[in-house]
Amino acid sequence: MYYKGWYHLFYQYNPEAAVWGTIVWGHAVSRNLIHWRHLPIALTSDEWYDINGVWTGSATILPDGQIMMLYTGSTNETVQVQNLAYPDDPSDPLLIDWVKYSRNPVLVPPPDIDIHDFRDPTTAWLTPEGKWRFTIGSKVNETGISLVYDTVDFKNFELLSGSLHSVPGTGMWECVDFYPVSQTEESGLDTSANGKEVKHVVKASLDDDRNDYYALGTYDEVTAKWVPDDPNIDVGIGLRYDYGKFYASKSFFDEKKNRRVLWGWIPETDGEHVDIKKGWSSLQSIPRTVLLDKKTGSNIVQWPVEELESLRLDSWEFHNVAMEPGSVLALDVGSTSQLDITAEFEIDEEVLGRLKEGDEVYHCVTSGGAAQRGALGPFGLLVLADESLSEQTPVYFYVAKGTNGSLKTFFCADESRSSEATDVLKPIYGTTVTVLEGEKLTVRILVDHSVLESFAQGGRTCITSRVYPTNAIDEEAKLFLFNNATEAKVTASLKIWQMDSAYIHSPTELKSRKNPQNVSS
C-alpha cells in the first residue's frame, strides 16, 4: 500500500530459518518501489489466534486515513480465523508499530467451511449502501469459492449468501484478489470503482497447482456476484498472470501515480538444504502495473513499473540483425548478469508465403524446448549463457502454421539447460500469446543473476524463471540471439541496458542513506 509518501510491503517471513515455520509479517518500505529498507517485524505470532502463523492479509485505507488490516491467523488448534490490526501511531509514515484488536478473532469459519479452508481476506471496497465489502478464499469439496462479507467497522460482519464466484474442480482458492480495470483509460482504478466502462478481475492462487489464475468479467454490486466474460476461460481453467514461477500475488491501487500495482512471490526450485545454507529463500518479483488490454479486450497486460528504468546504465542498440536458420549470434554488451532487454522479431514474409499449410501440434512444455526445431521456430534469446553454451536459458517464440493457414504463436522459456547443478528443477514454461495483425513479435526481459522476468507482446503473456547457473555467473554470463527454425529467416532489433543494483537498507540504517548495500537476486 501507499501511505504518507511511502510504499509498504508486508510479507510472510520465518525469522528463524529459510524454510516454512513460525510465520510472522516482515515489513519493508520504499519511496519508489525499487530501493527498499527493512523495518522491524510488523506482526508476530504471539496470540492464541495466530500462534501457528500470521498469514496473508490486506490493508484497506478508509477515507479519513484510518488503516484497517485484516489478516488470517492460524490458531493454537490450527483453525484459520480472521483478525484485525491497525497502526499504533497513524501519524508515523513508516507505520513501525502495530496493535492487534483486543477482541480478535473477528471472523471464524462459517459452519459449512472446513477450519483449514478459510483464509486470505482481500482489500475491501465500498458498496452503494456505504458498507465495506471484501472476499475470502475457500472451497467446498473441490469447488473453489470466494466468500463475501460486508462490514461497517471491520469488527462486526455479515456473511452474504452464496459467493462472489465459484468454479468446480479448482480446489482451494488462496490469496483471492478482486479489482476493477478501465475499458477506456490508461490508468488504474481505486478498488471501489465501478460503472459501465469498468470490468472486474477475479484472481485466485490455486493451492492444488500453485499458479495464479485470473478472468475478466462483470460485477453486480447489488447481488454481490461476479460473472466471467467467457466461461471457457474462467478462474482456474483459463488465463494465468504468469506461466513461470509466480504465486500468491497481491495488487494495490497506487494513489500517488493513479495505477494498479501487482506483486508476485517467486518461490525457489532448489532443495531446502540449499536454502538453509544460503540463509534465505524466495523473493518478490519486480512490481508490475496492470491494465486491461484495450486491443483485445479479453486479457490484462502487465508491465514493470516505470521506476525500474532509473537503474538503467550503459545501453546498446542492434538494428535489423539477420538470423539465418540454425544460427547463434553473440551480442557483445559487456556484463550480462543484470540487464533490461527489449527486442522485436520479424519472420521473412517470403518464407511465410511459400510454407505449406500444416497440422503441427506444439506446446512449450511438452514439445522439447528450444532444441526442438520447426519450420518457423524457435527463435529468440539465450540468456544467462556461458561461452560454450553448456548453460543457457532460452526465452523464445515458436510459430506454428495450422491446416487453415492460420498462425499460432507460442512464447516459452526453457530452463532445461539453465544449470549444471543436479539438485534443482529445470522445467520448460510457456503458452500461446495473442499477436494481432500488423504487430511484430516483441519481448522485454529483465535479467537479474538468477531471475528472469519476460513480457511478450506488451505484457499479454509473462514468464518468470528462477534459475541456478553455476558457470554463467557474473562476468561469465553471456547473451546470444538464436534462430533454431529449419526454414524461417528472422530479423531482430534490440535495445539492451546494463542495470545498476537496487539496494536495501537494514532497520539500523533508517536515518542514513550512506553506504548502501547492493543486493541482487
RANORBEL-V954612 format. One record per pair of residues at least 24 apart in sequence whose C-alpha atoms are under 6 Angstrom apart, sorted by the first residue. I is the first residue (numbers start at 0). J is the second residue. If there is no record, write none. Layout:
BEGIN
I_J ; I_J
END
This chain:
BEGIN
3_92 ; 5_29 ; 5_30 ; 17_274 ; 17_275 ; 17_278 ; 17_279 ; 17_280 ; 21_52 ; 22_52 ; 22_53 ; 23_53 ; 34_501 ; 34_502 ; 34_503 ; 35_503 ; 36_503 ; 36_504 ; 36_505 ; 37_504 ; 37_505 ; 37_506 ; 38_506 ; 47_74 ; 47_75 ; 48_72 ; 48_74 ; 49_73 ; 49_74 ; 50_74 ; 50_75 ; 55_119 ; 56_119 ; 56_120 ; 57_121 ; 57_122 ; 58_122 ; 59_122 ; 59_123 ; 71_118 ; 71_119 ; 78_114 ; 78_115 ; 79_114 ; 79_115 ; 79_117 ; 80_106 ; 80_107 ; 81_105 ; 81_106 ; 105_154 ; 119_174 ; 124_190 ; 124_191 ; 125_191 ; 136_172 ; 136_173 ; 136_175 ; 137_171 ; 137_172 ; 138_171 ; 141_168 ; 141_170 ; 142_166 ; 142_167 ; 142_168 ; 142_169 ; 142_170 ; 143_169 ; 143_170 ; 143_171 ; 143_172 ; 163_223 ; 163_224 ; 163_225 ; 164_225 ; 169_235 ; 171_206 ; 172_203 ; 172_204 ; 172_205 ; 173_203 ; 173_204 ; 174_204 ; 174_247 ; 175_202 ; 175_203 ; 176_201 ; 176_202 ; 177_201 ; 180_291 ; 186_258 ; 187_257 ; 187_258 ; 187_259 ; 189_252 ; 204_247 ; 210_246 ; 211_239 ; 211_240 ; 211_246 ; 212_238 ; 212_239 ; 213_238 ; 213_239 ; 241_461 ; 241_462 ; 242_429 ; 242_462 ; 243_428 ; 243_462 ; 243_463 ; 243_464 ; 244_463 ; 259_288 ; 259_289 ; 260_287 ; 260_288 ; 261_286 ; 261_287 ; 262_286 ; 268_423 ; 268_424 ; 269_423 ; 300_458 ; 300_459 ; 301_458 ; 302_458 ; 310_498 ; 310_499 ; 311_496 ; 311_498 ; 312_497 ; 312_498 ; 313_496 ; 313_497 ; 314_495 ; 314_496 ; 315_494 ; 315_495 ; 316_493 ; 316_494 ; 317_492 ; 317_493 ; 318_492 ; 319_490 ; 319_491 ; 319_492 ; 320_490 ; 320_491 ; 321_490 ; 322_488 ; 322_489 ; 322_490 ; 323_488 ; 324_482 ; 324_483 ; 324_484 ; 324_485 ; 324_486 ; 324_488 ; 325_482 ; 325_483 ; 326_481 ; 326_482 ; 327_480 ; 327_481 ; 328_479 ; 328_480 ; 329_479 ; 330_478 ; 330_479 ; 334_474 ; 335_476 ; 335_477 ; 336_447 ; 336_448 ; 336_473 ; 336_476 ; 337_446 ; 337_447 ; 337_497 ; 337_498 ; 338_445 ; 338_446 ; 338_496 ; 338_497 ; 338_498 ; 339_444 ; 339_445 ; 339_495 ; 339_496 ; 340_443 ; 340_444 ; 340_495 ; 341_442 ; 341_443 ; 341_493 ; 341_494 ; 342_441 ; 342_442 ; 342_492 ; 342_493 ; 343_440 ; 343_441 ; 343_491 ; 343_492 ; 344_440 ; 344_490 ; 344_491 ; 345_489 ; 345_490 ; 346_488 ; 346_489 ; 347_488 ; 356_402 ; 356_404 ; 357_400 ; 357_401 ; 357_402 ; 358_401 ; 358_402 ; 363_411 ; 363_429 ; 364_427 ; 364_428 ; 368_413 ; 372_483 ; 372_484 ; 373_484 ; 373_485 ; 374_484 ; 374_485 ; 374_486 ; 375_484 ; 375_487 ; 376_483 ; 376_484 ; 377_483 ; 377_484 ; 378_481 ; 378_482 ; 378_483 ; 379_480 ; 379_481 ; 380_479 ; 380_480 ; 380_481 ; 381_478 ; 381_479 ; 382_478 ; 383_471 ; 383_476 ; 383_477 ; 384_471 ; 384_476 ; 384_477 ; 385_471 ; 385_475 ; 385_476 ; 385_477 ; 390_416 ; 390_417 ; 390_418 ; 391_416 ; 391_417 ; 392_417 ; 408_432 ; 417_468 ; 418_467 ; 418_468 ; 432_460
END
